[in-house]
């Protein structure tokens, strides 16, 4: 995953190019599209509010700088100010600063971190942004080929469409809160028994949107063998998240991690979304049985193997499996997706035992939650709780 280096000692501005040459080593600060045919540019940014209303934001581009000595033809930095109406149409005039960068190749930076091929949008400070405002970016590129998409945002959006000469990407979301350690060495402890007792050093609000590129001229962040078949898209409030793994022919796992407690001692609640293209899964794992399934189930298991209480759902449409999971807890849970292929008969869902809470002065309960299976056409959702109800439009199976 990309780590952003410090942009210190910036120097003179460079000329703006209308297209980006992938064969040249560069990090490009993307500009606004000047005409309908231009590529490698920002088409627009839209802000959508809780009531569904939306309006295009105004972008103000700061000084374009080029840092020398990075071993790249161009290594640019430019702050963009997004000006918009907050909370509702006609709401308070607001502004936030972002970086929007397109990187052709692997660039080793002099400070901590590296720049990997691909595209990223990073909000510099989202503290004052409304929790319900969704920022949607539309960009055009000439050569960017996704191999992995990581959206650190709630209500995450990602869409790819072919346009003359390239691709249009639509991506975005609203801010989410992460629990983090200031000491990076602590993250390895999350996978050990003591991980259940660790408090975060702080929480932070973020919006960070990353598309890793299947690079043609240099190494990439992940294996590129199956980039032509698709790519995984994931969104979470985890501090650490891995790629999907095939656990058995009919089961995929996602491992994620974050501190168990906030700095105030409250259990940190988890959020996870993923989209998995079956063509991609068949390429990565030929012969897997998951893509032959017609129904799917999802569960969240903690590091002791205990299934957690959570709100989950799985959808399947246009060869894409959509996973949703909310309300689970960290430190190192595993998201499990299982298909029904090859099963002769449905088996009752096991009772869920809530994981013991480590919050001080909490009274434990022996009451067990229920699992409700809801259907709407070919879509299936599993709702877990003490009085679960099917979402609007769904019926109990």
Sine and cosine of phi, psi and omega as CSV:
sin_phi,cos_phi,sin_psi,cos_psi,sin_omega,cos_omega
0.00,0.00,0.54,-0.84,-0.07,-1.00
-0.95,0.32,0.68,-0.73,0.16,-0.99
-0.89,-0.46,0.76,-0.66,-0.06,-1.00
-0.99,0.10,0.75,-0.66,0.03,-1.00
-1.00,0.06,0.22,-0.97,0.02,-1.00
-0.95,0.31,0.64,-0.76,0.02,-1.00
-0.98,-0.20,0.87,0.49,-0.03,-1.00
-1.00,-0.01,0.33,-0.94,0.10,-1.00
0.81,0.58,0.78,0.63,-0.01,-1.00
-0.97,0.22,0.53,-0.85,-0.07,-1.00
-0.86,-0.51,-0.46,-0.89,-0.21,-0.98
-0.90,0.43,0.39,-0.92,-0.04,-1.00
-0.95,0.30,0.46,-0.89,0.05,-1.00
-0.93,-0.37,0.29,-0.96,-0.01,-1.00
-0.95,0.30,0.55,-0.83,0.02,-1.00
-0.99,0.12,0.77,-0.63,0.05,-1.00
-0.98,-0.21,0.52,-0.85,-0.02,-1.00
-0.99,0.16,-0.32,0.95,0.04,-1.00
-0.61,-0.79,0.35,-0.94,-0.04,-1.00
-0.92,-0.40,0.80,-0.60,0.01,-1.00
-1.00,0.09,0.92,-0.39,-0.05,-1.00
-0.90,0.43,-0.45,0.90,-0.07,-1.00
-0.96,0.28,-0.24,0.97,0.02,-1.00
-0.99,-0.16,0.69,-0.73,-0.04,-1.00
-0.96,0.29,0.89,-0.45,-0.10,-0.99
-0.32,-0.95,0.48,-0.88,0.28,-0.96
-0.89,-0.46,0.87,-0.49,-0.13,-0.99
-0.96,-0.28,0.74,-0.67,0.18,-0.98
-0.99,0.10,0.93,-0.36,-0.15,-0.99
-0.95,0.33,0.59,-0.81,-0.04,-1.00
-0.95,-0.31,0.17,-0.99,0.08,-1.00
-0.95,0.32,0.62,-0.78,0.06,-1.00
-0.91,0.41,0.74,-0.67,-0.03,-1.00
-1.00,-0.08,-0.24,0.97,0.04,-1.00
-0.42,-0.91,0.22,-0.98,-0.10,-1.00
-0.91,0.41,-0.30,0.95,-0.05,-1.00
-0.99,-0.17,-0.23,0.97,-0.09,-1.00
-0.90,0.43,0.56,-0.83,0.03,-1.00
-0.88,-0.48,0.15,-0.99,-0.03,-1.00
0.83,0.56,0.82,0.58,-0.07,-1.00
-0.40,-0.92,0.20,-0.98,0.01,-1.00
-1.00,-0.06,0.89,-0.45,0.00,-1.00
-0.97,0.23,-0.74,0.67,0.01,-1.00
-0.19,-0.98,0.26,-0.97,0.14,-0.99
-0.77,-0.64,0.79,-0.61,-0.03,-1.00
-0.87,-0.49,0.63,-0.78,0.07,-1.00
-0.92,-0.40,0.84,-0.54,0.00,-1.00
-0.94,-0.34,0.67,-0.74,-0.08,-1.00
-0.98,-0.20,0.11,-0.99,-0.08,-1.00
-0.87,0.48,-0.49,0.87,0.00,-1.00
-1.00,0.09,0.08,1.00,0.02,-1.00
1.00,-0.01,-0.16,0.99,0.03,-1.00
-0.96,0.29,0.45,-0.89,-0.03,-1.00
-0.49,-0.87,0.33,-0.94,0.02,-1.00
-0.40,-0.92,0.59,-0.81,0.03,-1.00
-0.94,0.34,0.71,-0.71,0.01,-1.00
-0.99,0.13,0.31,-0.95,0.08,-1.00
-0.99,-0.17,0.72,-0.69,-0.02,-1.00
-0.95,-0.31,0.77,-0.64,0.10,-1.00
-0.90,-0.44,0.87,-0.49,-0.09,-1.00
-1.00,-0.06,0.79,-0.61,0.03,-1.00
-0.99,0.16,-0.23,-0.97,-0.01,-1.00
-0.90,0.44,0.75,-0.66,0.04,-1.00
-1.00,0.02,0.88,-0.48,-0.07,-1.00
-0.90,-0.44,0.45,-0.89,0.05,-1.00
-0.79,-0.61,0.88,-0.47,0.00,-1.00
-1.00,0.07,0.80,-0.60,-0.03,-1.00
-1.00,0.05,0.30,-0.95,0.12,-0.99
0.98,0.20,0.34,0.94,0.01,-1.00
-0.99,-0.13,0.06,1.00,-0.04,-1.00
0.95,0.32,0.35,0.94,-0.03,-1.00
-0.82,-0.57,0.48,-0.88,0.06,-1.00
-0.91,0.42,-0.60,0.80,0.07,-1.00
-0.64,-0.77,0.70,-0.71,0.10,-1.00
-0.65,-0.76,1.00,0.03,-0.23,-0.97
-0.99,-0.16,0.40,-0.92,0.08,-1.00
-0.61,-0.79,0.78,-0.63,0.03,-1.00
-0.47,-0.88,0.79,-0.61,0.04,-1.00
-1.00,0.06,0.71,-0.71,0.06,-1.00
-0.90,-0.44,0.77,-0.64,0.06,-1.00
-0.99,-0.13,0.84,-0.54,0.04,-1.00
-0.99,-0.11,0.87,-0.50,0.00,-1.00
-0.94,-0.34,0.76,-0.65,-0.15,-0.99
-0.40,-0.92,0.14,-0.99,0.07,-1.00
-0.99,-0.13,0.81,-0.59,-0.11,-0.99
-1.00,0.02,0.60,-0.80,0.13,-0.99
0.96,0.27,-0.60,0.80,-0.08,-1.00
-0.27,-0.96,0.27,-0.96,0.14,-0.99
-0.90,0.44,0.75,-0.66,-0.08,-1.00
0.99,0.15,0.10,0.99,0.00,-1.00
-0.96,0.27,-0.06,-1.00,-0.04,-1.00
-0.84,0.55,0.68,-0.73,0.08,-1.00
-0.92,0.38,0.81,-0.58,-0.08,-1.00
-0.75,-0.67,0.27,-0.96,0.02,-1.00
-0.51,-0.86,0.54,-0.84,0.08,-1.00
-0.55,-0.83,0.48,-0.88,-0.05,-1.00
-0.97,-0.22,0.60,-0.80,-0.03,-1.00
-0.66,-0.75,0.31,-0.95,0.26,-0.97
-0.91,-0.42,0.65,-0.76,0.08,-1.00
-0.77,-0.63,0.94,-0.35,-0.14,-0.99
-0.81,-0.59,0.62,-0.78,0.09,-1.00
-0.87,-0.50,0.82,-0.57,-0.10,-0.99
-0.87,-0.49,0.79,-0.61,-0.08,-1.00
-0.99,0.15,-0.61,0.80,-0.14,-0.99
-0.59,-0.81,0.09,-1.00,0.02,-1.00
-0.94,0.33,0.82,-0.57,-0.02,-1.00
-0.81,-0.58,0.88,-0.48,0.09,-1.00
-0.99,0.15,0.81,-0.59,-0.04,-1.00
-0.99,-0.16,0.40,-0.92,-0.04,-1.00
-0.95,0.32,-0.38,0.92,0.02,-1.00
-0.98,-0.18,-0.27,-0.96,0.03,-1.00
-0.89,0.46,0.65,-0.76,0.12,-0.99
0.99,-0.13,0.13,-0.99,0.01,-1.00
-0.65,-0.76,0.29,-0.96,0.15,-0.99
-0.93,-0.37,0.85,-0.52,-0.04,-1.00
-0.97,-0.25,0.41,-0.91,-0.05,-1.00
-0.84,0.54,0.70,-0.72,0.03,-1.00
0.58,-0.82,-0.45,-0.89,-0.13,-0.99
-0.66,-0.75,0.61,-0.79,0.08,-1.00
-0.52,-0.85,0.53,-0.85,0.14,-0.99
-0.86,-0.51,0.82,-0.57,0.01,-1.00
-0.80,-0.60,0.84,-0.55,0.13,-0.99
-0.99,0.16,0.75,-0.66,-0.07,-1.00
-0.98,0.19,-0.52,0.85,0.02,-1.00
-0.40,-0.92,0.90,-0.44,-0.04,-1.00
-0.92,-0.39,0.20,0.98,-0.07,-1.00
-0.81,0.58,-0.67,0.75,-0.08,-1.00
-1.00,-0.06,0.09,1.00,0.03,-1.00
-0.98,0.18,0.65,-0.76,0.03,-1.00
-0.88,0.47,0.60,-0.80,0.02,-1.00
-0.90,0.43,-0.40,0.92,-0.12,-0.99
-0.98,-0.19,-0.17,0.99,0.03,-1.00
-0.97,0.25,0.79,-0.61,0.00,-1.00
-0.96,-0.29,0.83,-0.56,0.02,-1.00
-0.99,-0.14,0.84,-0.55,-0.01,-1.00
-0.88,-0.47,0.83,-0.55,-0.01,-1.00
-0.97,-0.25,0.71,-0.70,0.12,-0.99
-0.89,-0.45,0.89,-0.47,-0.01,-1.00
-0.81,-0.59,0.41,-0.91,0.07,-1.00
-0.87,-0.49,0.67,-0.74,0.02,-1.00
-0.72,-0.70,0.36,-0.93,-0.03,-1.00
-0.99,-0.14,-0.48,0.88,-0.12,-0.99
-0.67,-0.75,-0.13,0.99,-0.10,-1.00
-0.87,0.48,0.85,-0.52,0.02,-1.00
-0.87,-0.49,0.95,-0.32,-0.05,-1.00
-0.90,0.43,0.62,-0.78,0.19,-0.98
-0.85,-0.53,-0.25,0.97,0.07,-1.00
-0.26,-0.96,0.63,-0.78,0.02,-1.00
-0.80,-0.60,0.82,-0.57,0.02,-1.00
-0.84,-0.55,0.88,-0.47,-0.06,-1.00
-0.90,-0.44,0.98,-0.21,0.06,-1.00
-1.00,0.05,0.98,0.22,-0.04,-1.00
-0.29,-0.96,0.53,-0.85,0.13,-0.99
-0.99,0.14,0.25,-0.97,-0.01,-1.00
0.78,0.63,0.65,0.76,-0.15,-0.99
-0.89,0.46,0.62,-0.78,-0.02,-1.00
-0.81,-0.58,0.71,-0.71,0.15,-0.99
-0.47,-0.88,0.79,-0.62,0.01,-1.00
-0.57,-0.82,0.63,-0.77,0.02,-1.00
-0.80,-0.59,0.72,-0.69,0.04,-1.00
-0.62,-0.79,0.60,-0.80,0.00,-1.00
-0.98,0.18,0.72,-0.69,0.07,-1.00
-0.77,-0.64,0.25,-0.97,0.01,-1.00
-0.81,0.59,0.86,-0.50,0.06,-1.00
0.99,0.10,-0.10,1.00,-0.05,-1.00
-0.03,-1.00,-0.62,-0.79,-0.11,-0.99
-0.65,-0.76,0.60,-0.80,0.15,-0.99
-0.96,-0.29,0.78,-0.63,0.05,-1.00
-0.92,-0.38,0.70,-0.71,0.13,-0.99
-0.88,-0.48,0.87,-0.49,-0.06,-1.00
-0.50,-0.87,0.44,-0.90,0.01,-1.00
0.22,-0.97,-0.31,-0.95,-0.01,-1.00
0.36,-0.93,-0.08,-1.00,0.06,-1.00
-0.95,-0.31,0.16,-0.99,-0.12,-0.99
-0.95,0.31,0.52,-0.86,0.11,-0.99
-0.77,-0.64,0.25,-0.97,-0.02,-1.00
-0.95,-0.32,0.76,-0.65,0.09,-1.00
-0.94,-0.34,0.53,-0.85,0.18,-0.98
-0.98,-0.22,0.80,-0.61,-0.16,-0.99
-0.71,-0.71,0.36,-0.93,0.15,-0.99
-0.98,-0.19,0.61,-0.80,0.15,-0.99
-0.98,0.21,-0.49,0.87,0.04,-1.00
-1.00,-0.09,0.95,-0.32,-0.08,-1.00
-0.87,0.49,-0.39,0.92,-0.02,-1.00
-0.93,0.36,-0.29,0.96,-0.02,-1.00
-0.94,0.33,-0.39,0.92,-0.09,-1.00
-0.89,0.45,-0.53,0.85,0.03,-1.00
-0.90,0.43,-0.40,0.92,0.00,-1.00
-0.95,0.30,-0.32,0.95,-0.03,-1.00
-0.90,0.43,-0.40,0.92,-0.03,-1.00
-1.00,-0.05,0.11,0.99,0.02,-1.00
-0.94,-0.35,0.24,-0.97,-0.01,-1.00
-0.82,0.58,-0.57,0.82,-0.03,-1.00
-0.95,0.32,-0.17,0.99,0.01,-1.00
-0.87,0.50,-0.47,0.88,-0.01,-1.00
-0.93,0.36,-0.23,0.97,-0.08,-1.00
-0.95,-0.32,0.03,1.00,-0.14,-0.99
-1.00,0.07,0.69,-0.72,0.13,-0.99
-0.99,-0.12,0.57,-0.82,0.13,-0.99
-0.93,0.37,0.49,-0.87,0.10,-0.99
-0.96,0.27,-0.50,0.86,0.00,-1.00
-0.24,-0.97,0.21,-0.98,0.17,-0.98
-0.92,-0.39,0.43,-0.91,0.01,-1.00
-0.60,-0.80,0.62,-0.79,0.09,-1.00
-1.00,-0.03,0.71,-0.70,-0.09,-1.00
-0.63,-0.78,0.44,-0.90,0.38,-0.93
-0.70,-0.72,0.90,-0.43,-0.01,-1.00
-0.61,-0.79,0.84,-0.54,-0.11,-0.99
-0.86,-0.51,0.86,-0.52,-0.16,-0.99
-0.77,-0.63,0.76,-0.65,0.12,-0.99
-0.85,-0.53,0.93,-0.36,0.04,-1.00
-0.99,0.14,0.67,-0.74,-0.15,-0.99
-0.98,-0.20,0.67,-0.74,0.13,-0.99
-0.98,0.21,1.00,0.08,-0.20,-0.98
-0.92,0.40,0.64,-0.77,0.00,-1.00
-1.00,-0.01,-0.51,0.86,-0.15,-0.99
-0.94,-0.35,-0.03,1.00,0.03,-1.00
-0.40,-0.92,0.01,-1.00,0.02,-1.00
-0.93,0.36,0.40,-0.92,0.01,-1.00
-0.91,-0.40,0.08,-1.00,-0.03,-1.00
-0.97,0.26,-0.50,0.86,-0.04,-1.00
-0.71,-0.70,0.27,-0.96,0.06,-1.00
-0.84,0.54,0.66,-0.75,-0.10,-0.99
-0.97,-0.25,0.10,1.00,-0.11,-0.99
-0.81,0.58,-0.63,0.77,-0.11,-0.99
-0.95,-0.30,0.33,0.94,-0.05,-1.00
-0.88,0.47,-0.49,0.87,0.01,-1.00
-0.96,0.28,-0.26,0.97,-0.04,-1.00
-1.00,-0.09,-0.16,0.99,-0.04,-1.00
0.71,-0.71,-0.30,-0.95,-0.10,-0.99
-0.19,-0.98,0.45,-0.89,0.08,-1.00
-0.99,0.15,0.57,-0.82,0.09,-1.00
-0.85,-0.53,0.82,-0.58,-0.03,-1.00
-0.68,-0.74,0.50,-0.86,0.06,-1.00
-0.63,-0.78,0.72,-0.70,0.01,-1.00
-0.32,-0.95,0.19,-0.98,0.13,-0.99
-0.98,-0.21,0.35,0.94,0.04,-1.00
-0.94,0.34,0.43,-0.90,0.14,-0.99
-1.00,0.06,-0.40,0.91,-0.01,-1.00
-0.61,-0.79,0.76,-0.65,-0.03,-1.00
-0.59,-0.81,0.67,-0.74,-0.02,-1.00
-0.97,-0.25,-0.04,-1.00,0.06,-1.00
-0.99,0.13,0.36,-0.93,0.06,-1.00
-0.91,0.42,0.56,-0.83,0.02,-1.00
-0.78,-0.63,0.61,-0.79,0.05,-1.00
-0.99,0.11,0.94,-0.35,-0.04,-1.00
-0.99,0.12,-0.62,0.78,0.08,-1.00
-0.52,-0.85,0.14,-0.99,-0.05,-1.00
-0.82,0.57,-0.37,0.93,-0.09,-1.00
-0.85,-0.53,0.36,0.93,-0.08,-1.00
-0.54,-0.84,0.74,-0.68,0.06,-1.00
-0.89,-0.46,0.57,-0.82,0.02,-1.00
-0.82,-0.58,0.60,-0.80,0.21,-0.98
-0.90,-0.43,0.79,-0.62,0.09,-1.00
-0.97,-0.24,0.81,-0.58,0.03,-1.00
-0.74,-0.67,0.31,-0.95,-0.06,-1.00
-0.44,-0.90,0.49,-0.87,0.09,-1.00
-0.23,-0.97,0.31,-0.95,0.06,-1.00
-0.83,0.56,0.61,-0.80,-0.04,-1.00
-0.93,0.36,-0.62,0.78,-0.04,-1.00
-0.91,-0.42,0.49,-0.87,0.22,-0.98
-0.96,0.27,0.17,-0.98,0.04,-1.00
-0.85,0.52,-0.41,0.91,0.00,-1.00
-1.00,0.07,-0.02,1.00,0.03,-1.00
1.00,-0.01,0.15,0.99,0.06,-1.00
-1.00,0.03,0.58,-0.82,0.04,-1.00
-0.90,0.44,0.77,-0.64,-0.04,-1.00
-0.99,0.12,0.87,-0.49,-0.07,-1.00
-0.99,0.12,0.65,-0.76,-0.08,-1.00
-1.00,-0.07,0.43,-0.90,0.03,-1.00
-0.65,-0.76,0.74,-0.67,-0.04,-1.00
-0.49,-0.87,0.72,-0.70,0.14,-0.99
-0.71,-0.71,0.53,-0.85,0.08,-1.00
-0.45,-0.89,0.51,-0.86,0.09,-1.00
-0.81,-0.58,0.82,-0.57,-0.04,-1.00
-0.84,-0.54,0.88,-0.47,0.04,-1.00
-0.99,0.17,0.79,-0.62,-0.07,-1.00
-0.92,0.40,-0.49,0.87,0.07,-1.00
-0.90,0.44,-0.63,0.78,0.05,-1.00
-0.91,0.41,-0.70,0.72,-0.01,-1.00
-0.89,0.46,-0.63,0.77,0.02,-1.00
-0.92,0.39,-0.53,0.85,0.03,-1.00
-0.95,0.30,-0.72,0.69,-0.03,-1.00
-0.93,0.37,-0.65,0.76,-0.05,-1.00
-0.79,-0.62,0.98,0.22,0.02,-1.00
-0.85,0.53,0.68,-0.73,0.01,-1.00
1.00,0.06,-0.01,1.00,0.05,-1.00
-0.90,0.44,0.45,-0.89,-0.03,-1.00
-0.99,-0.14,-0.20,0.98,-0.06,-1.00
-0.88,0.48,-0.66,0.75,-0.07,-1.00
-0.96,0.27,-0.13,0.99,0.08,-1.00
-1.00,-0.05,-0.07,1.00,-0.06,-1.00
-0.98,0.19,0.41,-0.91,0.07,-1.00
-0.94,-0.34,-0.30,0.95,0.06,-1.00
-0.71,-0.70,0.45,-0.89,-0.06,-1.00
-0.67,-0.74,0.42,-0.91,0.10,-1.00
-0.76,-0.65,0.45,-0.89,-0.02,-1.00
-0.75,-0.67,0.60,-0.80,0.05,-1.00
-0.58,-0.81,0.39,-0.92,0.05,-1.00
-0.86,-0.51,0.85,-0.53,-0.08,-1.00
-0.89,-0.46,0.73,-0.68,0.01,-1.00
-0.99,0.15,-0.04,-1.00,-0.10,-1.00
-0.94,0.35,-0.15,0.99,0.08,-1.00
-0.99,-0.13,0.04,1.00,-0.02,-1.00
1.00,0.09,0.15,0.99,-0.01,-1.00
-1.00,0.02,0.77,-0.64,0.00,-1.00
-0.96,0.28,0.76,-0.65,-0.09,-1.00
-1.00,0.04,0.40,-0.92,0.18,-0.98
-0.97,0.23,0.79,-0.62,-0.02,-1.00
-0.30,-0.95,0.31,-0.95,0.14,-0.99
-0.99,-0.11,0.86,-0.52,-0.10,-1.00
-0.72,-0.70,0.38,-0.92,0.12,-0.99
-0.40,-0.92,0.45,-0.89,0.05,-1.00
-0.71,-0.70,0.76,-0.66,0.07,-1.00
-0.86,-0.51,0.41,-0.91,0.02,-1.00
-0.63,-0.78,0.92,-0.40,-0.03,-1.00
-0.45,-0.89,0.68,-0.73,0.04,-1.00
0.79,0.61,0.69,0.73,0.06,-1.00
0.91,0.42,0.37,0.93,0.03,-1.00
-0.85,-0.53,0.80,-0.60,0.09,-1.00
-1.00,-0.05,0.84,-0.54,-0.02,-1.00
-0.96,-0.30,0.81,-0.58,-0.05,-1.00
-0.92,-0.39,0.68,-0.73,0.09,-1.00
-0.69,-0.72,0.70,-0.71,0.04,-1.00
-0.51,-0.86,0.77,-0.64,-0.05,-1.00
-0.65,-0.76,0.48,-0.88,0.15,-0.99
0.99,0.10,0.09,1.00,0.09,-1.00
-0.99,0.15,0.04,-1.00,0.01,-1.00
-0.82,-0.57,0.37,-0.93,0.08,-1.00
-1.00,-0.03,0.25,-0.97,0.73,0.68
-0.99,-0.16,-0.71,0.71,-0.08,-1.00
-0.71,-0.70,0.92,0.40,0.01,-1.00
-0.97,0.26,0.34,-0.94,0.08,-1.00
-0.89,-0.46,0.80,-0.61,0.07,-1.00
-1.00,0.01,0.87,-0.50,-0.05,-1.00
-0.93,-0.37,0.79,-0.61,0.08,-1.00
-0.91,-0.42,0.83,-0.56,-0.06,-1.00
-0.79,-0.61,0.66,-0.75,0.03,-1.00
-0.99,-0.15,0.19,-0.98,-0.05,-1.00
-0.98,-0.18,0.05,1.00,-0.06,-1.00
-0.88,0.47,0.73,-0.68,0.05,-1.00
1.00,0.08,-0.08,1.00,0.03,-1.00
-1.00,0.09,0.77,-0.64,-0.08,-1.00
-0.97,0.23,-0.50,0.87,-0.02,-1.00
-0.41,-0.91,0.48,-0.88,0.04,-1.00
-0.93,0.36,0.64,-0.76,0.04,-1.00
-0.94,-0.35,0.53,-0.85,-0.01,-1.00
-0.87,0.50,0.59,-0.80,0.05,-1.00
-0.93,0.35,0.69,-0.72,0.00,-1.00
-0.93,0.37,0.49,-0.87,0.08,-1.00
-0.92,0.38,0.60,-0.80,0.02,-1.00
-1.00,-0.10,0.74,-0.67,0.09,-1.00
-0.96,-0.28,0.88,-0.48,-0.02,-1.00
-0.86,0.52,0.67,-0.74,0.08,-1.00
-0.91,0.41,0.61,-0.79,-0.02,-1.00
-0.88,0.48,0.72,-0.69,0.02,-1.00
-0.98,0.20,0.65,-0.76,0.02,-1.00
-0.98,-0.20,0.13,0.99,0.05,-1.00
-0.94,0.34,0.77,-0.64,-0.02,-1.00
-0.84,0.54,0.58,-0.81,0.10,-0.99
0.90,0.43,0.42,0.91,0.07,-1.00
-1.00,-0.08,0.74,-0.67,0.01,-1.00
-1.00,0.03,0.81,-0.58,-0.02,-1.00
-0.97,0.23,0.36,-0.93,-0.03,-1.00
-0.77,-0.64,0.57,-0.82,0.03,-1.00
-0.99,-0.11,-0.05,1.00,0.02,-1.00
-0.93,0.37,0.73,-0.68,-0.04,-1.00
-0.98,-0.19,0.61,-0.79,0.03,-1.00
-0.97,0.26,0.24,-0.97,0.04,-1.00
-0.95,-0.32,0.43,-0.90,0.08,-1.00
-0.92,-0.40,0.84,-0.54,-0.02,-1.00
-0.92,-0.39,0.81,-0.59,0.04,-1.00
-0.99,-0.12,0.83,-0.55,-0.05,-1.00
-0.86,-0.51,0.61,-0.79,-0.05,-1.00
-0.77,-0.64,0.54,-0.84,0.17,-0.99
-0.57,-0.82,0.98,-0.20,-0.12,-0.99
0.91,0.42,-0.82,-0.57,0.02,-1.00
-1.00,-0.02,-0.05,1.00,-0.04,-1.00
-1.00,0.00,0.62,-0.79,-0.03,-1.00
-0.78,-0.63,0.71,-0.71,0.10,-0.99
-0.80,-0.59,0.63,-0.78,0.11,-0.99
-0.92,-0.38,0.85,-0.53,-0.01,-1.00
-0.93,-0.37,0.81,-0.58,-0.04,-1.00
-0.92,-0.38,0.71,-0.71,0.03,-1.00
0.12,-0.99,-0.03,-1.00,-0.01,-1.00
-1.00,0.08,-0.28,0.96,0.12,-0.99
-0.53,-0.85,0.90,0.44,-0.15,-0.99
-0.94,0.35,0.54,-0.84,0.06,-1.00
-0.72,-0.69,0.55,-0.83,0.01,-1.00
-0.95,0.32,0.60,-0.80,0.07,-1.00
-0.89,0.46,0.30,-0.95,0.03,-1.00
-0.82,0.57,0.76,-0.65,-0.01,-1.00
1.00,-0.05,-0.24,0.97,0.00,-1.00
-0.98,-0.18,0.46,-0.89,0.06,-1.00
-0.86,-0.52,0.48,-0.88,0.04,-1.00
-0.93,0.38,0.73,-0.68,-0.02,-1.00
-0.99,0.16,0.00,0.00,0.00,0.00
